[in-house]
Amino acid sequence: MSSPEAQKRLRLFRILTVVGLLLTTASFFTPMWWVSLTAPNYPKATFPQGVKILMHWNGVRNGCELQERDDVVEDEPLDCVHEMNTINHYIGMHPIERGAQLEFAAAPYIFVFSGLCLVLALFYAGPLWWALFLPGILMPAAFVLDFVGWLWWFGHNLHDWAAFSVKPFMPTALGEGKVAQFSTFAYPDYGFAIVLVGAGSLLLALLIRRKQLQEA
């Protein structure tokens, strides 16, 4: 019969695993990162947050919100994905839709696979049990690496018919930058915090499980 301490550790392991599973799943439905561009021809009155787009696990979404001002009447928000493509066109960058097509299509299946692995991890303690946690734990790092990789690709595959000739460059992935007359901003969104906490919960669950199995 397990000791009270072992039973307590098992409960904590399962709670952390379920929390990690719920948080990583929730991140699928939330924006992970946002990117915004500002320029003199995009006045703050019209674009209060600049030309803003939101990076999700399964696509790029419009980050512009419906404005509620006395001098502006909008039925729907401005399409900032289209505006971003227009800006990128001037410096010879490919449309946003060219990036991460395979990753966006595969994301739902990856999340289902990761979820099934974590459900199995609640009960399985055989060989390579720890591998069941890896998909969930590695999600934040995988997102950042893929995001940065595609930014590099966009900045180093410029068309020669651009209106503004710029040298290949690395677009801003975090913080503030400048390209031609455009100021760029890129920061994690709340979805990244969710998946980061979820991955931390899963890592802690793995360590607790490891200690429990060693003692057993």
SESE-283391 format. One line per 8 residues: number of its first residue (from 1); their letters; for each residue x, y, z of N, C-alpha, C. Coordinates in steps of 0.2 Angstrom, whole numbers, plus 5000, padded with zeros to 4 digits. Example, Ala and Ser with C-alpha at 12.3 -4.5 7.8 and 13.67 -1.06 7.14 Angstrom:
2
1	as	5066 4972 5039 5062 4978 5039 5066 4984 5039  5064 4989 5035 5068 4995 5036 5064 5000 5039 $
# end
This chain:
216
1	msspeaqk	5004 4994 5000 5000 5000 5000 5004 5006 5000  5003 5011 4996 5006 5017 4996 5006 5021 5002  5011 5025 5004 5011 5029 5010 5007 5035 5008  5005 5039 5013 5001 5045 5012 5005 5050 5008  5012 5050 5009 5016 5055 5006 5016 5053 4998  5016 5047 4997 5016 5045 4990 5010 5046 4986  5004 5045 4990 4998 5047 4987 4997 5054 4986  4999 5058 4991 4999 5065 4990 5003 5068 4984 $
9	rlrlfril	5009 5065 4983 5013 5066 4977 5010 5064 4971  5006 5059 4971 5003 5056 4965 4997 5061 4963  4993 5063 4968 4988 5068 4967 4991 5075 4964  4996 5077 4967 4999 5083 4964 5001 5082 4957  5004 5077 4956 5006 5075 4949 5001 5076 4944  4995 5073 4946 4989 5072 4941 4986 5079 4941  4986 5083 4946 4983 5090 4946 4987 5094 4941  4994 5094 4942 4998 5098 4938 4998 5096 4930 $
17	tvvglllt	4997 5089 4929 4996 5087 4922 4990 5089 4919  4984 5089 4923 4978 5091 4920 4978 5099 4919  4981 5103 4924 4982 5110 4923 4986 5111 4917  4991 5108 4916 4995 5109 4910 4992 5107 4903  4988 5102 4904 4984 5100 4898 4978 5105 4896  4975 5108 4901 4970 5113 4900 4973 5119 4897  4978 5122 4900 4981 5128 4898 4984 5128 4891  4988 5122 4889 4990 5122 4883 4985 5121 4878 $
25	tasfftpm	4979 5118 4879 4974 5117 4875 4970 5124 4874  4970 5128 4879 4967 5135 4879 4971 5139 4875  4978 5139 4875 4982 5143 4871 4980 5142 4863  4977 5137 4861 4976 5136 4854 4971 5141 4852  4967 5143 4856 4961 5148 4854 4963 5155 4856  4969 5157 4858 4971 5163 4860 4977 5166 4855  4977 5173 4855 4983 5175 4851 4990 5174 4855  4995 5172 4851 5001 5170 4854 5006 5176 4854 $
33	wwvsltap	5006 5180 4849 5011 5185 4848 5007 5191 4844  5009 5197 4845 5007 5202 4840 5012 5206 4837  5011 5209 4831 5016 5213 4827 5012 5219 4825  5015 5225 4826 5012 5231 4824 5017 5235 4820  5015 5239 4815 5019 5244 4811 5015 5250 4811  5019 5256 4812 5017 5262 4812 5021 5266 4807  5018 5271 4803 5021 5275 4798 5017 5282 4798  5020 5287 4795 5016 5293 4794 5010 5293 4790 $
41	nypkatfp	5009 5288 4785 5003 5287 4781 4998 5283 4785  4999 5281 4791 4994 5277 4795 4993 5281 4801  4989 5286 4801 4989 5291 4807 4986 5287 4813  4988 5289 4819 4986 5286 4825 4978 5287 4826  4975 5292 4823 4968 5293 4824 4964 5287 4821  4967 5285 4815 4964 5279 4811 4966 5272 4814  4973 5272 4815 4976 5266 4818 4979 5267 4825  4975 5267 4830 4977 5269 4836 4983 5264 4839 $
49	qgvkilmh	4983 5258 4837 4988 5253 4839 4993 5251 4833  4993 5256 4828 4996 5254 4822 4993 5249 4818  4996 5247 4812 4994 5241 4808 4996 5235 4812  4991 5232 4815 4992 5226 4820 4989 5220 4818  4993 5214 4818 4991 5208 4817 4993 5203 4823  4989 5198 4823 4989 5193 4829 4991 5186 4826  4996 5183 4829 4999 5177 4827 4995 5172 4832  4992 5167 4829 4989 5161 4832 4992 5155 4830 $
57	wngvrngc	4991 5150 4834 4994 5143 4832 4992 5141 4825  4986 5143 4823 4983 5140 4816 4982 5146 4811  4985 5152 4812 4984 5157 4807 4986 5164 4810  4985 5169 4805 4986 5176 4807 4979 5179 4807  4978 5183 4812 4972 5186 4812 4972 5194 4812  4967 5197 4811 4967 5205 4811 4967 5207 4818  4972 5212 4819 4973 5215 4826 4970 5221 4827  4967 5224 4822 4963 5231 4822 4956 5230 4825 $
65	elqerddv	4955 5234 4830 4948 5234 4833 4943 5239 4830  4937 5238 4831 4932 5242 4829 4932 5249 4833  4933 5254 4830 4934 5261 4834 4927 5264 4835  4926 5266 4841 4920 5270 4844 4922 5277 4845  4921 5281 4840 4922 5288 4841 4917 5292 4838  4916 5298 4840 4910 5302 4837 4912 5304 4830  4918 5305 4828 4919 5307 4821 4921 5301 4816  4920 5295 4819 4921 5289 4815 4916 5284 4816 $
73	vedepldc	4913 5282 4810 4908 5277 4810 4910 5270 4807  4911 5265 4810 4913 5259 4807 4908 5253 4808  4907 5249 4803 4903 5243 4803 4907 5237 4805  4913 5237 4803 4918 5232 4805 4925 5235 4805  4930 5232 4809 4936 5234 4810 4940 5234 4803  4945 5239 4802 4949 5239 4797 4953 5232 4796  4954 5230 4790 4958 5224 4789 4965 5225 4789  4968 5224 4795 4975 5225 4796 4980 5220 4793 $
81	vhemntin	4977 5214 4792 4981 5209 4788 4982 5212 4781  4977 5214 4778 4978 5217 4771 4983 5223 4771  4982 5227 4776 4986 5233 4776 4993 5231 4777  4995 5226 4782 5001 5224 4783 5004 5221 4776  5000 5217 4772 5003 5215 4766 5004 5221 4761  5000 5226 4761 5002 5232 4757 5008 5235 4759  5010 5236 4765 5016 5239 4768 5022 5234 4765  5021 5228 4767 5026 5223 4765 5028 5223 4757 $
89	hyigmhpi	5023 5224 4753 5023 5224 4746 5028 5230 4744  5028 5236 4748 5032 5241 4746 5040 5240 4746  5041 5235 4751 5048 5234 4752 5050 5227 4749  5045 5224 4745 5047 5218 4742 5046 5211 4746  5042 5212 4751 5041 5206 4755 5035 5202 4753  5035 5195 4754 5030 5191 4752 5024 5192 4756  5018 5190 4753 5012 5191 4757 5012 5187 4764  5009 5189 4769 5009 5185 4775 5006 5178 4774 $
97	ergaqlef	5002 5177 4770 4999 5170 4768 5004 5165 4766  5010 5167 4764 5015 5163 4762 5018 5159 4767  5018 5162 4773 5022 5159 4779 5018 5154 4783  5022 5149 4785 5019 5144 4790 5013 5140 4788  5012 5139 4781 5006 5136 4779 5005 5128 4782  5011 5125 4782 5011 5118 4784 5010 5118 4792  5013 5122 4795 5012 5123 4803 5005 5124 4805  5002 5129 4801 4995 5131 4803 4990 5125 4801 $
105	aaapyifv	4991 5121 4796 4987 5116 4794 4988 5110 4799  4994 5109 4802 4996 5103 4806 4994 5105 4813  4993 5111 4815 4992 5113 4822 4987 5109 4826  4981 5109 4823 4975 5105 4827 4977 5098 4828  4981 5095 4823 4983 5088 4824 4988 5087 4830  4993 5092 4830 4998 5092 4835 4995 5093 4842  4990 5097 4842 4987 5098 4849 4983 5092 4851  4979 5089 4847 4976 5083 4848 4981 5077 4851 $
113	fsglclvl	4986 5077 4847 4991 5072 4849 4994 5073 4856  4996 5080 4857 4999 5082 4863 4994 5080 4869  4987 5082 4868 4982 5080 4873 4982 5073 4875  4982 5069 4869 4981 5062 4870 4987 5059 4874  4993 5062 4873 4999 5060 4876 4999 5061 4884  4996 5067 4885 4995 5069 4892 4990 5065 4896  4985 5063 4893 4980 5059 4896 4983 5052 4897  4986 5050 4893 4990 5043 4894 4995 5044 4899 $
121	alfyagpl	4998 5049 4900 5003 5050 4905 5001 5050 4912  4994 5051 4913 4991 5051 4919 4991 5044 4922  4992 5039 4918 4991 5032 4920 4997 5028 4918  5001 5030 4913 5006 5026 4911 5013 5027 4915  5016 5022 4917 5023 5023 4920 5028 5018 4917  5027 5016 4911 5032 5011 4908 5038 5014 4905  5041 5011 4901 5047 5014 4898 5045 5020 4894  5050 5025 4894 5049 5031 4890 5043 5035 4892 $
129	wwalflpg	5040 5034 4898 5034 5038 4901 5035 5045 4900  5042 5048 4901 5043 5055 4901 5042 5058 4894  5043 5054 4889 5042 5057 4882 5035 5059 4881  5030 5057 4885 5023 5059 4884 5022 5066 4886  5027 5069 4890 5026 5076 4892 5029 5081 4887  5034 5078 4883 5038 5083 4879 5034 5087 4874  5029 5085 4870 5025 5089 4866 5023 5095 4869  5020 5094 4875 5017 5100 4879 5022 5105 4882 $
137	ilmpaafv	5028 5102 4884 5033 5106 4887 5037 5110 4882  5037 5107 4876 5041 5111 4871 5037 5116 4866  5031 5116 4868 5026 5120 4864 5029 5128 4863  5030 5131 4869 5032 5138 4869 5039 5139 4864  5044 5135 4866 5050 5135 4862 5049 5134 4854  5044 5129 4853 5043 5127 4846 5040 5133 4842  5035 5137 4846 5032 5142 4843 5037 5148 4841  5041 5150 4846 5046 5155 4845 5051 5153 4840 $
145	ldfvgwlw	5053 5147 4840 5058 5146 4834 5055 5146 4827  5049 5143 4827 5046 5144 4820 5044 5151 4818  5042 5155 4823 5040 5162 4822 5046 5166 4819  5052 5165 4823 5058 5168 4821 5061 5166 4815  5060 5159 4813 5062 5157 4807 5059 5159 4801  5052 5160 4802 5048 5163 4796 5050 5170 4795  5051 5174 4801 5052 5181 4800 5059 5182 4796  5064 5177 4798 5070 5178 4794 5069 5176 4787 $
153	wfghnlhd	5065 5171 4785 5063 5170 4778 5060 5176 4775  5055 5179 4778 5052 5185 4775 5057 5190 4773  5061 5191 4778 5066 5197 4777 5072 5196 4773  5073 5189 4771 5079 5188 4767 5077 5185 4760  5070 5185 4758 5068 5183 4752 5064 5189 4749  5067 5195 4748 5063 5201 4745 5063 5201 4737  5058 5203 4735 5057 5204 4727 5061 5210 4725  5064 5210 4719 5068 5215 4717 5064 5221 4714 $
161	waafsvkp	5057 5220 4713 5053 5225 4710 5050 5230 4716  5053 5230 4722 5050 5233 4727 5051 5241 4726  5046 5245 4728 5046 5252 4728 5051 5255 4732  5053 5252 4738 5058 5254 4742 5064 5249 4742  5070 5250 4740 5075 5245 4740 5078 5245 4747  5078 5239 4750 5081 5238 4756 5085 5231 4756  5090 5231 4760 5094 5225 4760 5091 5220 4764  5092 5213 4763 5089 5208 4767 5090 5210 4774 $
169	fmptalge	5085 5208 4778 5086 5210 4785 5082 5205 4790  5083 5206 4796 5079 5201 4801 5073 5206 4804  5067 5204 4802 5062 5208 4805 5061 5208 4813  5059 5213 4816 5059 5213 4823 5054 5207 4826  5057 5203 4830 5053 5197 4833 5051 5199 4840  5055 5203 4843 5053 5205 4850 5056 5212 4851  5052 5217 4853 5054 5224 4855 5052 5228 4849  5056 5233 4848 5055 5239 4843 5060 5239 4838 $
177	gkvaqfst	5058 5240 4832 5063 5241 4827 5061 5246 4822  5065 5247 4816 5063 5251 4811 5065 5249 4804  5061 5249 4799 5063 5247 4792 5060 5253 4788  5065 5256 4784 5063 5262 4780 5060 5267 4785  5054 5269 4783 5050 5274 4787 5045 5271 4792  5045 5264 4792 5041 5261 4796 5044 5259 4803  5040 5260 4808 5042 5258 4815 5039 5251 4817  5042 5246 4819 5039 5240 4820 5039 5238 4828 $
185	faypdygf	5034 5234 4830 5034 5232 4837 5031 5225 4837  5034 5221 4841 5032 5214 4842 5033 5212 4849  5028 5209 4851 5028 5207 4858 5024 5200 4859  5025 5196 4864 5020 5191 4866 5014 5193 4868  5009 5189 4866 5002 5191 4868 5000 5186 4874  4994 5187 4877 4992 5183 4883 4992 5175 4882  4991 5173 4875 4991 5166 4874 4998 5163 4875  5003 5167 4874 5010 5164 4875 5011 5163 4883 $
193	aivlvgag	5008 5168 4887 5009 5167 4894 5005 5161 4896  4999 5160 4893 4995 5154 4895 4999 5147 4893  5002 5147 4887 5005 5141 4885 5012 5140 4889  5015 5145 4891 5021 5145 4895 5020 5143 4902  5014 5145 4905 5012 5142 4912 5011 5135 4911  5007 5133 4906 5005 5126 4905 5011 5122 4904  5016 5124 4900 5022 5120 4900 5026 5119 4906  5026 5125 4910 5029 5125 4917 5026 5120 4921 $
201	slllalli	5019 5119 4921 5015 5114 4925 5017 5107 4923  5018 5106 4916 5020 5100 4914 5027 5098 4916  5031 5102 4916 5038 5101 4918 5038 5099 4925  5035 5103 4929 5035 5101 4936 5031 5094 4938  5026 5093 4934 5023 5086 4934 5028 5081 4933  5032 5082 4927 5036 5077 4925 5042 5075 4931  5044 5081 4934 5049 5080 4939 5046 5076 4945  5040 5078 4947 5037 5075 4953 5036 5067 4951 $
209	rrkqlqea	5033 5066 4945 5032 5059 4943 5039 5055 4943  5044 5058 4941 5051 5055 4941 5053 5053 4948  5052 5058 4953 5054 5056 4960 5049 5051 4962  5043 5051 4961 5038 5046 4963 5040 5039 4961  5042 5038 4954 5044 5032 4951 5050 5029 4954  5055 5034 4955 5061 5032 4958 5060 5029 4965  5056 5032 4969 5055 5030 4976 5051 5023 4976  5047 5023 4971 5043 5016 4971 5047 5010 4969 $
# end
